[in-house]
Amino acid sequence: MEGTTTDILQKVQLPTQPLSLCIDTYRVEPAIKLSYKQMCVGGTENKDSCGGDSGGPFHIPAYFNDDDRYVQQGIVSIGPSACGTIGFPGVYTRIAYYMQWILDNIEP
């Protein structure tokens, strides 16, 4: 899905996938080693993160203290060179794995 860039913030709804799908999909890339530190997201035609999106959030809606919120679960990491290809989900860093480190290193 290569195209023009925009100054307008974009969003897309993507499903989470079993990590095993990404492990199988990226097995042909020996430099890519996936583990429980990552999460697998997307794999939907024409809907994906793409070049320039690395570091962006993956979040889910949540309801907390009578208020609608969003909880960030992942950070865009890697994906197929042809963005938005069916069966080729993106790999995101799993924030939950790093949560203790985050809490230890931020100041209130």
C-alpha positions, 0 to 999 in steps of 0.5 A: 500500500505504498502511496503519498504521505499525509499530515493528517493523523490516520487510523485503522481497525485491525484484529489481533492474531495468534502469535503463531501466525506471525511466527509461521509467516516470517519463518522465511526471514532468518533475521526475524526472531519472534517471541512472546515479547511481540504480538501479531496484528492485522493481515487484512487486505488494504488495512495495515501499518506501513512504512513510516508508522514504526513506533505508532500505537496499537490500542483497544477501547476500554471502560474505566471509572465510568469513562471510555478510554483507550489502552495501548497494547502494542507498538508498531514494529515490523511488517511485510514489504507489501503493506495490507496483504491478506495473511501477512500481519504486522508484528508489534512490540507487546507493551505488557512484557515491558510494563515493569521496566516502563513503571521503573523508569518513568517519573510521576 
